[in-house]
Amino acid sequence: MHTKLIIVEGLPGFDKSTTASLIHDSLRENNRNAELILEGNLDHPADYDGVACFNQMEFESLLLNSGDFKDIFTKRVEKKGNDYLLPYRKIMNEHGSFSDELMNTIFKHDIYELPLDQNIELITDKWAEFAEQAFREDKTYIFECCFIQNPVTIGMVKYGEKQEKVMDYVLKLENIIERLNPVLFYVDQDDLEFSFRKAYKERPKEWSSGFIDYYTNQGYGKEHGYEGFEGTLKVLQARRAMEAEIVEALKINKVKVNNSGYEMEQYKSIILDQLNLFGVLK
């Protein structure tokens, strides 16, 4: 069976989106049916972005305090078992912003703000649904992040969990996608500090301040007393070490690629060689 899933992982500023786009372009140039799913896609087939989860009592309470959004929430919520899943970011994009009070209430139930065990249950179920769908399709999906990054970010960075639990989370996902004959491209850079400083300067200030706040004011960063840009670098170094061990433990086809020189034509050639090596373009 040909590869139905290609996963691109790596740290912020390491050219993951560029790598994912190059892979997608290479597949399309070889007449392969391919779909690129970048980080932040609100319609991600295997993950949740901008989705809140409530039980019945919590959702009914939300409706009582949702004002003009009550009918919209009622129509847009998706019920799965005992869970009520609300795609609140899509609703905001289509119908406008919520009041601060309503937004705060909803955000507390964002799937990536939930306790880790509940997050793991919801996310693994979502991956299982995707794997079942993708197995039946004649298509190759390219995912940027979400396979390693999200478990590590919520597990280690947010909650300060030990490596064993985070690795177990990723290995559960690996077991789910094994039938898709996946390939992992792990993007690395020689100089973590240089790459992160480059991303820090190039991206909007809102992203930079939010990233530093997330990495230093909770979980691993807070436990170690890390602050500001330098503290964020220390958390990233710890994350890099954990991800290296996770990648080593994975049994799926995998390769590390490096674009420290930012030489695009050479990097594209490396990507193409690896796709051929794994038989993705056959």
Accessible surface in RSA format (square Angstrom, percent):
REM  Atomic radii and reference values for relative SASA: ProtOr
REM  Chains: A
REM  Algorithm: Lee & Richards
REM  Probe-radius: 1.40
REM  Slices: 20
REM RES _ NUM      All-atoms   Total-Side   Main-Chain    Non-polar    All polar
REM                ABS   REL    ABS   REL    ABS   REL    ABS   REL    ABS   REL
RES MET A   1   120.00  62.1  45.73  30.3  74.26 176.8  54.62  46.4  65.37  86.6
RES HIS A   2    60.68  33.2  47.20  32.8  13.48  34.5  33.80  34.8  26.88  31.3
RES THR A   3     2.89   2.1   1.99   2.0   0.91   2.2   0.00   0.0   2.89   4.4
RES LYS A   4    17.66   8.6  17.66  10.8   0.00   0.0   3.68   3.3  13.98  14.9
RES LEU A   5     0.00   0.0   0.00   0.0   0.00   0.0   0.00   0.0   0.00   0.0
RES ILE A   6     0.00   0.0   0.00   0.0   0.00   0.0   0.00   0.0   0.00   0.0
RES ILE A   7     0.00   0.0   0.00   0.0   0.00   0.0   0.00   0.0   0.00   0.0
RES VAL A   8     0.00   0.0   0.00   0.0   0.00   0.0   0.00   0.0   0.00   0.0
RES GLU A   9     0.33   0.2   0.33   0.2   0.00   0.0   0.00   0.0   0.33   0.3
RES GLY A  10     0.02   0.0   0.00   N/A   0.02   0.0   0.00   0.0   0.02   0.0
RES LEU A  11     0.15   0.1   0.15   0.1   0.00   0.0   0.15   0.1   0.00   0.0
RES PRO A  12     8.35   6.1   7.10   6.5   1.25   4.6   8.10   6.7   0.25   1.5
RES GLY A  13    12.89  15.9   0.00   N/A  12.89  15.9   7.63  20.9   5.26  11.8
RES PHE A  14     0.56   0.3   0.47   0.3   0.09   0.2   0.47   0.3   0.09   0.3
RES ASP A  15    31.28  21.9  23.75  23.6   7.53  17.8   5.11  12.0  26.17  26.1
RES LYS A  16    12.48   6.1   9.80   6.0   2.68   6.4   0.87   0.8  11.60  12.4
RES SER A  17    51.55  43.6  49.83  66.5   1.72   4.0  19.25  41.0  32.30  45.2
RES THR A  18    42.25  30.1  36.37  36.9   5.88  14.0  16.43  22.1  25.82  39.0
RES THR A  19     0.00   0.0   0.00   0.0   0.00   0.0   0.00   0.0   0.00   0.0
RES ALA A  20     0.00   0.0   0.00   0.0   0.00   0.0   0.00   0.0   0.00   0.0
RES SER A  21    38.96  32.9  38.81  51.8   0.15   0.3  24.54  52.3  14.42  20.2
RES LEU A  22    18.27  10.2  18.26  13.1   0.01   0.0  18.26  12.8   0.01   0.0
RES ILE A  23     0.00   0.0   0.00   0.0   0.00   0.0   0.00   0.0   0.00   0.0
RES HIS A  24    31.66  17.3  31.66  22.0   0.00   0.0  24.67  25.4   6.99   8.1
RES ASP A  25    63.68  44.6  61.86  61.6   1.82   4.3  10.25  24.1  53.43  53.3
RES SER A  26     1.11   0.9   0.93   1.2   0.19   0.4   0.25   0.5   0.87   1.2
RES LEU A  27     0.00   0.0   0.00   0.0   0.00   0.0   0.00   0.0   0.00   0.0
RES ARG A  28   136.21  57.2 122.62  62.5  13.59  32.4  22.21  30.4 114.00  69.1
RES GLU A  29   116.17  66.7  81.46  61.6  34.72  82.7  49.20  95.2  66.98  54.7
RES ASN A  30    65.40  45.1  47.59  46.0  17.81  42.9   6.92  16.7  58.48  56.5
RES ASN A  31   143.53  99.0 109.26 105.6  34.27  82.5  35.18  84.7 108.35 104.7
RES ARG A  32    35.45  14.9  31.81  16.2   3.64   8.7  23.73  32.4  11.72   7.1
RES ASN A  33    85.68  59.1  71.43  69.0  14.25  34.3  28.26  68.0  57.42  55.5
RES ALA A  34     8.34   7.7   0.00   0.0   8.34  19.0   0.05   0.1   8.29  22.0
RES GLU A  35    63.19  36.3  60.72  45.9   2.47   5.9  23.54  45.5  39.65  32.4
RES LEU A  36    42.96  23.9  23.53  16.8  19.43  48.8  23.53  16.5  19.43  52.3
RES ILE A  37     4.53   2.6   4.53   3.4   0.00   0.0   4.53   3.3   0.00   0.0
RES LEU A  38    67.84  37.8  66.02  47.2   1.82   4.6  66.14  46.5   1.70   4.6
RES GLU A  39    99.63  57.2  74.09  56.1  25.54  60.8  33.09  64.0  66.54  54.3
RES GLY A  40    43.44  53.6   0.00   N/A  43.44  53.6  22.90  62.8  20.54  46.0
RES ASN A  41    50.22  34.6  38.56  37.3  11.66  28.1  13.40  32.2  36.82  35.6
RES LEU A  42    49.70  27.7  33.98  24.3  15.72  39.5  34.11  24.0  15.59  42.0
RES ASP A  43    95.58  67.0  74.91  74.6  20.67  48.9  33.66  79.2  61.92  61.8
RES HIS A  44    14.61   8.0   7.85   5.5   6.75  17.3   7.80   8.0   6.80   7.9
RES PRO A  45    28.12  20.5  15.05  13.7  13.07  47.5  23.10  19.1   5.02  31.2
RES ALA A  46     0.00   0.0   0.00   0.0   0.00   0.0   0.00   0.0   0.00   0.0
RES ASP A  47    12.64   8.9   9.60   9.6   3.04   7.2   0.15   0.3  12.50  12.5
RES TYR A  48    17.81   8.3  14.10   8.0   3.71   9.7  11.70   8.8   6.11   7.5
RES ASP A  49    56.11  39.3  49.18  48.9   6.93  16.4   9.85  23.2  46.26  46.1
RES GLY A  50     6.90   8.5   0.00   N/A   6.90   8.5   1.44   3.9   5.46  12.2
RES VAL A  51    16.86  11.1  15.85  14.3   1.01   2.4  15.85  13.8   1.01   2.7
RES ALA A  52     0.00   0.0   0.00   0.0   0.00   0.0   0.00   0.0   0.00   0.0
RES CYS A  53     3.41   2.6   1.59   1.8   1.82   4.3   0.00   0.0   3.41   3.7
RES PHE A  54     2.84   1.4   1.17   0.7   1.67   4.4   2.84   1.7   0.00   0.0
RES ASN A  55    71.39  49.2  68.65  66.3   2.74   6.6  28.85  69.4  42.53  41.1
RES GLN A  56    99.55  55.7  97.27  71.1   2.28   5.4  21.02  44.7  78.54  59.6
RES MET A  57   154.17  79.8 149.79  99.1   4.39  10.4 110.05  93.6  44.12  58.4
RES GLU A  58    66.99  38.5  59.73  45.2   7.26  17.3  25.67  49.7  41.32  33.7
RES PHE A  59     8.98   4.5   8.98   5.6   0.00   0.0   8.98   5.4   0.00   0.0
RES GLU A  60    86.36  49.6  84.30  63.8   2.06   4.9  33.53  64.9  52.83  43.1
RES SER A  61    56.11  47.4  53.92  72.0   2.19   5.0  24.13  51.4  31.98  44.8
RES LEU A  62     5.22   2.9   1.38   1.0   3.84   9.6   4.79   3.4   0.43   1.2
RES LEU A  63    26.49  14.8  24.42  17.5   2.07   5.2  24.42  17.1   2.07   5.6
RES LEU A  64   144.40  80.4 112.46  80.5  31.94  80.3 115.05  80.8  29.35  79.0
RES ASN A  65   110.03  75.9  85.35  82.5  24.68  59.4  30.48  73.4  79.55  76.9
RES SER A  66     3.63   3.1   0.00   0.0   3.63   8.4   1.42   3.0   2.21   3.1
RES GLY A  67    60.15  74.2   0.00   N/A  60.15  74.2  45.11 123.8  15.04  33.7
RES ASP A  68   143.08 100.2 115.60 115.1  27.48  65.0  39.05  91.9 104.03 103.7
RES PHE A  69    30.35  15.2  30.35  18.8   0.00   0.0  30.35  18.4   0.00   0.0
RES LYS A  70    97.26  47.4  97.22  59.7   0.04   0.1  48.60  43.7  48.65  51.8
RES ASP A  71    96.39  67.5  94.54  94.1   1.85   4.4  20.38  48.0  76.00  75.8
RES ILE A  72    37.72  21.5  36.86  27.5   0.86   2.1  37.72  27.2   0.00   0.0
RES PHE A  73     0.00   0.0   0.00   0.0   0.00   0.0   0.00   0.0   0.00   0.0
RES THR A  74    74.55  53.0  63.04  63.9  11.51  27.4  59.58  80.0  14.97  22.6
RES LYS A  75   170.49  83.2 136.38  83.7  34.11  81.2  88.52  79.7  81.97  87.3
RES ARG A  76    72.41  30.4  59.90  30.5  12.51  29.8  31.10  42.5  41.31  25.0
RES VAL A  77    29.91  19.7  13.77  12.5  16.14  38.9  13.77  12.0  16.14  43.8
RES GLU A  78    88.85  51.0  85.08  64.4   3.77   9.0  35.00  67.7  53.85  44.0
RES LYS A  79   118.98  58.0  90.83  55.7  28.15  67.0  63.30  57.0  55.68  59.3
RES LYS A  80    56.95  27.8  48.50  29.8   8.44  20.1  49.49  44.5   7.46   7.9
RES GLY A  81    61.30  75.6   0.00   N/A  61.30  75.6  44.41 121.9  16.89  37.8
RES ASN A  82   128.25  88.4 119.90 115.9   8.36  20.1  29.89  71.9  98.37  95.1
RES ASP A  83    41.18  28.8  41.18  41.0   0.00   0.0   0.24   0.6  40.94  40.8
RES TYR A  84    28.64  13.4  28.64  16.3   0.00   0.0  17.18  12.9  11.46  14.1
RES LEU A  85     4.10   2.3   3.76   2.7   0.34   0.9   3.76   2.6   0.34   0.9
RES LEU A  86     0.00   0.0   0.00   0.0   0.00   0.0   0.00   0.0   0.00   0.0
RES PRO A  87    24.73  18.0  24.71  22.5   0.02   0.1  24.73  20.4   0.00   0.0
RES TYR A  88     1.49   0.7   1.49   0.8   0.00   0.0   0.00   0.0   1.49   1.8
RES ARG A  89    89.22  37.5  89.06  45.4   0.17   0.4  20.16  27.5  69.07  41.9
RES LYS A  90    55.97  27.3  54.92  33.7   1.05   2.5  23.50  21.2  32.47  34.6
RES ILE A  91     0.00   0.0   0.00   0.0   0.00   0.0   0.00   0.0   0.00   0.0
RES MET A  92    37.32  19.3  29.82  19.7   7.50  17.9  30.09  25.6   7.24   9.6
RES ASN A  93   115.50  79.6  76.63  74.1  38.87  93.6  27.59  66.4  87.91  85.0
RES GLU A  94    99.24  57.0  63.69  48.2  35.54  84.6  40.92  79.1  58.32  47.6
RES HIS A  95    92.67  50.6  60.32  41.9  32.35  82.8  46.14  47.6  46.53  54.1
RES GLY A  96    36.21  44.7   0.00   N/A  36.21  44.7  32.73  89.8   3.49   7.8
RES SER A  97    91.00  76.9  66.02  88.1  24.99  57.6  30.92  65.8  60.09  84.2
RES PHE A  98    15.35   7.7   0.00   0.0  15.35  39.9   1.09   0.7  14.26  40.8
RES SER A  99    70.61  59.7  52.17  69.6  18.44  42.5  55.17 117.5  15.43  21.6
RES ASP A 100   119.41  83.6 112.91 112.4   6.50  15.4  32.51  76.5  86.90  86.7
RES GLU A 101   141.29  81.1 133.75 101.2   7.55  18.0  51.68 100.0  89.61  73.2
RES LEU A 102    12.44   6.9   9.64   6.9   2.80   7.0  12.10   8.5   0.33   0.9
RES MET A 103    34.90  18.1  34.90  23.1   0.00   0.0  34.73  29.5   0.17   0.2
RES ASN A 104    86.90  59.9  84.38  81.5   2.51   6.0  17.71  42.6  69.19  66.9
RES THR A 105    54.88  39.0  53.56  54.3   1.31   3.1  33.78  45.4  21.10  31.9
RES ILE A 106     0.00   0.0   0.00   0.0   0.00   0.0   0.00   0.0   0.00   0.0
RES PHE A 107    82.55  41.3  82.55  51.1   0.00   0.0  82.55  50.1   0.00   0.0
RES LYS A 108   151.18  73.8 134.90  82.8  16.28  38.8  82.59  74.3  68.59  73.1
RES HIS A 109    36.18  19.8  36.18  25.1   0.00   0.0  12.69  13.1  23.49  27.3
RES ASP A 110    13.45   9.4  13.45  13.4   0.00   0.0   1.03   2.4  12.42  12.4
RES ILE A 111     0.37   0.2   0.37   0.3   0.00   0.0   0.37   0.3   0.00   0.0
RES TYR A 112    41.81  19.5  41.41  23.6   0.40   1.0  40.87  30.7   0.93   1.1
RES GLU A 113    51.82  29.7  36.15  27.3  15.67  37.3   3.70   7.2  48.11  39.3
RES LEU A 114    11.69   6.5  11.11   8.0   0.57   1.4  11.69   8.2   0.00   0.0
RES PRO A 115    85.67  62.4  81.04  73.9   4.63  16.8  85.54  70.6   0.13   0.8
RES LEU A 116    12.46   6.9   7.98   5.7   4.48  11.3   7.98   5.6   4.48  12.1
RES ASP A 117    91.56  64.1  83.01  82.6   8.56  20.2  35.52  83.6  56.04  55.9
RES GLN A 118    67.30  37.6  62.59  45.7   4.70  11.2  24.76  52.7  42.53  32.3
RES ASN A 119     0.00   0.0   0.00   0.0   0.00   0.0   0.00   0.0   0.00   0.0
RES ILE A 120    16.06   9.1  16.06  12.0   0.00   0.0  16.06  11.6   0.00   0.0
RES GLU A 121   111.83  64.2 106.89  80.9   4.94  11.8  34.10  65.9  77.73  63.5
RES LEU A 122    12.56   7.0  11.88   8.5   0.67   1.7  12.03   8.4   0.53   1.4
RES ILE A 123     2.34   1.3   2.34   1.7   0.00   0.0   2.34   1.7   0.00   0.0
RES THR A 124    19.15  13.6  18.33  18.6   0.82   2.0   9.21  12.4   9.94  15.0
RES ASP A 125    79.91  56.0  77.62  77.3   2.28   5.4  20.90  49.2  59.01  58.8
RES LYS A 126    37.38  18.2  37.02  22.7   0.36   0.9   0.85   0.8  36.53  38.9
RES TRP A 127     0.31   0.1   0.31   0.1   0.00   0.0   0.00   0.0   0.31   0.5
RES ALA A 128    46.11  42.4  39.39  60.8   6.72  15.3  40.76  57.4   5.35  14.2
RES GLU A 129    80.97  46.5  69.70  52.7  11.28  26.9  45.92  88.8  35.05  28.6
RES PHE A 130     1.25   0.6   0.00   0.0   1.25   3.3   1.16   0.7   0.10   0.3
RES ALA A 131     2.57   2.4   2.57   4.0   0.00   0.0   2.57   3.6   0.00   0.0
RES GLU A 132    78.99  45.3  78.79  59.6   0.20   0.5  35.96  69.6  43.03  35.1
RES GLN A 133    66.13  37.0  65.42  47.8   0.71   1.7  21.81  46.4  44.32  33.6
RES ALA A 134     0.31   0.3   0.14   0.2   0.18   0.4   0.20   0.3   0.12   0.3
RES PHE A 135    78.51  39.3  72.33  44.8   6.19  16.1  72.33  43.9   6.19  17.7
RES ARG A 136   165.59  69.5 127.04  64.8  38.55  91.8  67.11  91.7  98.48  59.7
RES GLU A 137    49.61  28.5  44.35  33.5   5.26  12.5  26.91  52.0  22.71  18.5
RES ASP A 138   108.54  76.0  97.11  96.7  11.43  27.0  39.44  92.8  69.10  68.9
RES LYS A 139    44.06  21.5  42.56  26.1   1.50   3.6  17.15  15.4  26.91  28.7
RES THR A 140     0.45   0.3   0.25   0.3   0.20   0.5   0.00   0.0   0.45   0.7
RES TYR A 141     5.30   2.5   5.30   3.0   0.00   0.0   2.04   1.5   3.26   4.0
RES ILE A 142     0.00   0.0   0.00   0.0   0.00   0.0   0.00   0.0   0.00   0.0
RES PHE A 143     0.00   0.0   0.00   0.0   0.00   0.0   0.00   0.0   0.00   0.0
RES GLU A 144    13.35   7.7  11.87   9.0   1.48   3.5   0.00   0.0  13.35  10.9
RES CYS A 145     1.36   1.0   1.36   1.5   0.00   0.0   1.36   3.4   0.00   0.0
RES CYS A 146     6.65   5.0   4.82   5.4   1.83   4.3   4.90  12.4   1.76   1.9
RES PHE A 147     0.00   0.0   0.00   0.0   0.00   0.0   0.00   0.0   0.00   0.0
RES ILE A 148     0.00   0.0   0.00   0.0   0.00   0.0   0.00   0.0   0.00   0.0
RES GLN A 149    17.81  10.0  17.81  13.0   0.00   0.0   2.46   5.2  15.34  11.6
RES ASN A 150    25.87  17.8  24.19  23.4   1.68   4.0   4.11   9.9  21.75  21.0
RES PRO A 151     1.06   0.8   0.91   0.8   0.16   0.6   0.96   0.8   0.10   0.6
RES VAL A 152     0.00   0.0   0.00   0.0   0.00   0.0   0.00   0.0   0.00   0.0
RES THR A 153    26.22  18.6  26.22  26.6   0.00   0.0  24.64  33.1   1.57   2.4
RES ILE A 154     1.23   0.7   1.14   0.8   0.09   0.2   1.14   0.8   0.09   0.2
RES GLY A 155     0.48   0.6   0.00   N/A   0.48   0.6   0.48   1.3   0.00   0.0
RES MET A 156     3.69   1.9   3.69   2.4   0.00   0.0   1.67   1.4   2.02   2.7
RES VAL A 157     0.00   0.0   0.00   0.0   0.00   0.0   0.00   0.0   0.00   0.0
RES LYS A 158    23.00  11.2  18.01  11.1   4.99  11.9   3.09   2.8  19.91  21.2
RES TYR A 159    77.92  36.4  56.16  32.0  21.76  56.6  54.28  40.8  23.65  29.1
RES GLY A 160    16.25  20.0   0.00   N/A  16.25  20.0   0.41   1.1  15.83  35.5
RES GLU A 161    57.07  32.8  48.89  37.0   8.17  19.5   5.68  11.0  51.39  42.0
RES LYS A 162   151.96  74.1 149.46  91.7   2.50   5.9  95.19  85.7  56.77  60.5
RES GLN A 163    48.35  27.0  44.24  32.3   4.12   9.8  15.72  33.5  32.63  24.7
RES GLU A 164   130.99  75.2 121.05  91.6   9.93  23.7  73.25 141.7  57.74  47.1
RES LYS A 165    70.25  34.3  63.60  39.0   6.65  15.8  44.84  40.4  25.41  27.1
RES VAL A 166     1.45   1.0   0.22   0.2   1.24   3.0   1.45   1.3   0.00   0.0
RES MET A 167    35.34  18.3  35.34  23.4   0.00   0.0  11.10   9.4  24.25  32.1
RES ASP A 168    70.88  49.7  69.04  68.7   1.84   4.4  17.62  41.5  53.26  53.1
RES TYR A 169     2.96   1.4   1.97   1.1   0.99   2.6   2.28   1.7   0.68   0.8
RES VAL A 170     0.00   0.0   0.00   0.0   0.00   0.0   0.00   0.0   0.00   0.0
RES LEU A 171    60.41  33.6  55.45  39.7   4.96  12.5  55.83  39.2   4.59  12.3
RES LYS A 172    96.63  47.1  90.63  55.6   6.00  14.3  54.97  49.5  41.66  44.4
RES LEU A 173     0.07   0.0   0.07   0.1   0.00   0.0   0.07   0.1   0.00   0.0
RES GLU A 174    17.39  10.0  17.39  13.2   0.00   0.0   6.61  12.8  10.78   8.8
RES ASN A 175   108.46  74.8  93.85  90.7  14.62  35.2  19.07  45.9  89.40  86.4
RES ILE A 176    37.56  21.4  27.62  20.6   9.94  24.0  33.71  24.3   3.86  10.5
RES ILE A 177     0.00   0.0   0.00   0.0   0.00   0.0   0.00   0.0   0.00   0.0
RES GLU A 178   112.09  64.4 103.55  78.3   8.54  20.3  31.75  61.4  80.34  65.6
RES ARG A 179   100.57  42.2  83.64  42.6  16.93  40.3  47.22  64.5  53.35  32.3
RES LEU A 180     0.00   0.0   0.00   0.0   0.00   0.0   0.00   0.0   0.00   0.0
RES ASN A 181    53.70  37.0  48.83  47.2   4.87  11.7  13.71  33.0  39.99  38.6
RES PRO A 182     5.06   3.7   4.10   3.7   0.96   3.5   4.10   3.4   0.96   6.0
RES VAL A 183     0.19   0.1   0.19   0.2   0.00   0.0   0.19   0.2   0.00   0.0
RES LEU A 184     0.01   0.0   0.01   0.0   0.00   0.0   0.01   0.0   0.00   0.0
RES PHE A 185     0.03   0.0   0.03   0.0   0.00   0.0   0.03   0.0   0.00   0.0
RES TYR A 186     6.18   2.9   6.18   3.5   0.00   0.0   5.80   4.4   0.38   0.5
RES VAL A 187     0.00   0.0   0.00   0.0   0.00   0.0   0.00   0.0   0.00   0.0
RES ASP A 188    31.34  22.0  31.34  31.2   0.00   0.0   3.98   9.4  27.36  27.3
RES GLN A 189     2.85   1.6   1.88   1.4   0.97   2.3   0.22   0.5   2.64   2.0
RES ASP A 190   113.33  79.4  81.84  81.5  31.49  74.5  34.61  81.4  78.72  78.5
RES ASP A 191    76.41  53.5  70.94  70.6   5.47  12.9  26.43  62.2  49.98  49.8
RES LEU A 192    10.57   5.9   7.26   5.2   3.32   8.3   7.26   5.1   3.32   8.9
RES GLU A 193    74.30  42.7  72.19  54.6   2.11   5.0  16.82  32.5  57.48  46.9
RES PHE A 194   110.80  55.4 106.26  65.8   4.54  11.8 109.98  66.7   0.82   2.4
RES SER A 195     1.74   1.5   1.52   2.0   0.21   0.5   0.00   0.0   1.74   2.4
RES PHE A 196     0.49   0.2   0.49   0.3   0.00   0.0   0.49   0.3   0.00   0.0
RES ARG A 197    85.06  35.7  85.00  43.3   0.06   0.1  29.46  40.3  55.60  33.7
RES LYS A 198    70.15  34.2  64.28  39.4   5.87  14.0  44.19  39.8  25.96  27.7
RES ALA A 199     5.09   4.7   1.93   3.0   3.16   7.2   4.74   6.7   0.36   0.9
RES TYR A 200    85.47  39.9  79.67  45.3   5.81  15.1  38.21  28.7  47.26  58.3
RES LYS A 201   164.22  80.1 130.81  80.3  33.41  79.5  82.62  74.4  81.59  86.9
RES GLU A 202   119.47  68.6  81.94  62.0  37.53  89.4  44.90  86.8  74.57  60.9
RES ARG A 203    91.30  38.3  81.67  41.6   9.63  22.9  24.06  32.9  67.24  40.7
RES PRO A 204    94.69  69.0  81.84  74.6  12.85  46.7  94.20  77.8   0.48   3.0
RES LYS A 205   176.87  86.3 165.27 101.4  11.60  27.6 111.39 100.3  65.48  69.7
RES GLU A 206   149.21  85.7 136.81 103.5  12.40  29.5  56.51 109.3  92.70  75.7
RES TRP A 207    72.08  28.9  61.69  29.9  10.39  24.4  50.72  27.0  21.36  34.7
RES SER A 208     4.69   4.0   4.29   5.7   0.40   0.9   4.36   9.3   0.33   0.5
RES SER A 209    63.37  53.5  51.89  69.3  11.48  26.4  43.15  91.9  20.22  28.3
RES GLY A 210    39.22  48.4   0.00   N/A  39.22  48.4  34.02  93.3   5.21  11.7
RES PHE A 211    28.88  14.4  22.23  13.8   6.65  17.3  27.10  16.4   1.78   5.1
RES ILE A 212    26.66  15.2  26.66  19.9   0.00   0.0  26.66  19.2   0.00   0.0
RES ASP A 213    77.47  54.3  74.52  74.2   2.95   7.0  19.13  45.0  58.34  58.2
RES TYR A 214    59.87  28.0  57.18  32.5   2.69   7.0  53.26  40.0   6.61   8.2
RES TYR A 215     5.29   2.5   5.29   3.0   0.00   0.0   3.77   2.8   1.51   1.9
RES THR A 216     7.61   5.4   4.32   4.4   3.29   7.8   0.37   0.5   7.24  10.9
RES ASN A 217    89.50  61.7  73.98  71.5  15.52  37.4  21.01  50.6  68.49  66.2
RES GLN A 218    37.69  21.1  35.45  25.9   2.23   5.3  21.46  45.7  16.23  12.3
RES GLY A 219    12.36  15.2   0.00   N/A  12.36  15.2   4.80  13.2   7.56  16.9
RES TYR A 220    48.19  22.5  48.19  27.4   0.00   0.0  24.95  18.8  23.23  28.6
RES GLY A 221     0.00   0.0   0.00   N/A   0.00   0.0   0.00   0.0   0.00   0.0
RES LYS A 222   142.28  69.4 126.91  77.9  15.38  36.6  75.89  68.3  66.40  70.7
RES GLU A 223   118.23  67.9  77.14  58.4  41.09  97.8  46.40  89.8  71.83  58.6
RES HIS A 224    89.94  49.2  62.63  43.5  27.31  69.9  46.63  48.1  43.31  50.4
RES GLY A 225    58.00  71.5   0.00   N/A  58.00  71.5  34.44  94.5  23.56  52.8
RES TYR A 226    50.87  23.7  45.62  26.0   5.24  13.6  20.93  15.7  29.94  36.9
RES GLU A 227   142.48  81.8 128.64  97.3  13.84  33.0  44.31  85.7  98.17  80.2
RES GLY A 228    35.64  44.0   0.00   N/A  35.64  44.0  29.90  82.1   5.74  12.9
RES PHE A 229    32.16  16.1  25.24  15.6   6.92  18.0  25.24  15.3   6.92  19.8
RES GLU A 230    99.45  57.1  97.64  73.9   1.80   4.3  59.23 114.6  40.21  32.8
RES GLY A 231     3.56   4.4   0.00   N/A   3.56   4.4   2.79   7.7   0.77   1.7
RES THR A 232     0.00   0.0   0.00   0.0   0.00   0.0   0.00   0.0   0.00   0.0
RES LEU A 233     6.37   3.5   6.37   4.6   0.00   0.0   6.37   4.5   0.00   0.0
RES LYS A 234   102.03  49.8  97.82  60.0   4.21  10.0  46.37  41.7  55.67  59.3
RES VAL A 235     0.00   0.0   0.00   0.0   0.00   0.0   0.00   0.0   0.00   0.0
RES LEU A 236     0.23   0.1   0.23   0.2   0.00   0.0   0.23   0.2   0.00   0.0
RES GLN A 237    96.28  53.8  89.40  65.3   6.88  16.4  28.81  61.3  67.47  51.2
RES ALA A 238    23.14  21.3  11.61  17.9  11.53  26.2  19.68  27.7   3.46   9.2
RES ARG A 239     2.40   1.0   2.40   1.2   0.00   0.0   0.00   0.0   2.40   1.5
RES ARG A 240    61.50  25.8  61.39  31.3   0.11   0.3  28.40  38.8  33.10  20.1
RES ALA A 241    59.72  54.9  49.94  77.1   9.78  22.2  58.23  82.0   1.49   3.9
RES MET A 242    15.29   7.9  14.08   9.3   1.21   2.9  14.88  12.7   0.41   0.5
RES GLU A 243     0.40   0.2   0.40   0.3   0.00   0.0   0.00   0.0   0.40   0.3
RES ALA A 244    38.98  35.8  33.27  51.3   5.71  13.0  34.06  48.0   4.93  13.0
RES GLU A 245    95.39  54.8  90.53  68.5   4.87  11.6  27.92  54.0  67.47  55.1
RES ILE A 246     0.00   0.0   0.00   0.0   0.00   0.0   0.00   0.0   0.00   0.0
RES VAL A 247     9.37   6.2   9.37   8.5   0.00   0.0   9.37   8.1   0.00   0.0
RES GLU A 248   137.88  79.2 124.40  94.1  13.48  32.1  44.91  86.9  92.97  75.9
RES ALA A 249    37.28  34.3  18.50  28.6  18.77  42.7  29.13  41.0   8.15  21.6
RES LEU A 250     4.42   2.5   0.00   0.0   4.42  11.1   0.00   0.0   4.42  11.9
RES LYS A 251   187.94  91.7 153.68  94.3  34.26  81.6 115.46 103.9  72.48  77.2
RES ILE A 252    15.71   8.9   4.94   3.7  10.77  26.0  12.33   8.9   3.38   9.2
RES ASN A 253    64.76  44.7  57.21  55.3   7.54  18.2   5.00  12.0  59.76  57.8
RES LYS A 254    68.15  33.2  50.02  30.7  18.13  43.2  44.36  39.9  23.79  25.3
RES VAL A 255    26.73  17.6  18.75  17.0   7.99  19.3  25.79  22.4   0.94   2.6
RES LYS A 256   110.48  53.9  85.82  52.7  24.65  58.7  53.89  48.5  56.58  60.3
RES VAL A 257     4.68   3.1   0.77   0.7   3.91   9.4   4.68   4.1   0.00   0.0
RES ASN A 258    60.94  42.0  46.71  45.1  14.23  34.3  29.35  70.6  31.59  30.5
RES ASN A 259     6.38   4.4   3.66   3.5   2.72   6.5   2.72   6.5   3.66   3.5
RES SER A 260    34.66  29.3  17.79  23.7  16.87  38.9  18.36  39.1  16.30  22.8
RES GLY A 261    55.70  68.7   0.00   N/A  55.70  68.7  31.61  86.8  24.09  53.9
RES TYR A 262    66.68  31.1  45.03  25.6  21.65  56.3  44.88  33.7  21.80  26.9
RES GLU A 263   100.00  57.4  93.44  70.7   6.55  15.6  40.88  79.1  59.12  48.3
RES MET A 264    81.68  42.3  76.18  50.4   5.51  13.1  74.37  63.2   7.31   9.7
RES GLU A 265   139.61  80.2 131.78  99.7   7.82  18.6  68.28 132.1  71.33  58.2
RES GLN A 266   106.86  59.8  97.65  71.4   9.21  21.9  40.45  86.1  66.41  50.4
RES TYR A 267     2.21   1.0   0.96   0.5   1.25   3.3   1.80   1.4   0.41   0.5
RES LYS A 268    63.42  30.9  63.42  38.9   0.00   0.0  24.26  21.8  39.16  41.7
RES SER A 269    57.15  48.3  51.50  68.7   5.66  13.0  28.11  59.9  29.04  40.7
RES ILE A 270    58.52  33.3  57.63  42.9   0.88   2.1  58.52  42.1   0.00   0.0
RES ILE A 271     0.04   0.0   0.04   0.0   0.00   0.0   0.04   0.0   0.00   0.0
RES LEU A 272    66.79  37.2  66.79  47.8   0.00   0.0  66.79  46.9   0.00   0.0
RES ASP A 273    86.29  60.4  79.88  79.5   6.41  15.2  23.51  55.3  62.78  62.6
RES GLN A 274    36.49  20.4  36.49  26.7   0.00   0.0   0.00   0.0  36.49  27.7
RES LEU A 275     0.00   0.0   0.00   0.0   0.00   0.0   0.00   0.0   0.00   0.0
RES ASN A 276    73.14  50.4  65.74  63.5   7.40  17.8  23.99  57.7  49.15  47.5
RES LEU A 277   132.66  73.9 102.15  73.1  30.51  76.7 109.22  76.7  23.44  63.1
RES PHE A 278    50.70  25.4  27.08  16.8  23.62  61.5  32.98  20.0  17.72  50.7
RES GLY A 279    21.18  26.1   0.00   N/A  21.18  26.1  10.93  30.0  10.25  23.0
RES VAL A 280     0.16   0.1   0.02   0.0   0.14   0.3   0.16   0.1   0.00   0.0
RES LEU A 281    25.78  14.4   6.92   4.9  18.86  47.4   7.25   5.1  18.53  49.9
RES LYS A 282   190.12  92.8 139.45  85.6  50.67 120.7 119.39 107.5  70.73  75.3
END  Absolute sums over single chains surface
CHAIN  1 A    13666.5      11347.9       2318.7       6738.8       6927.8
END  Absolute sums over all chains
TOTAL         13666.5      11347.9       2318.7       6738.8       6927.8
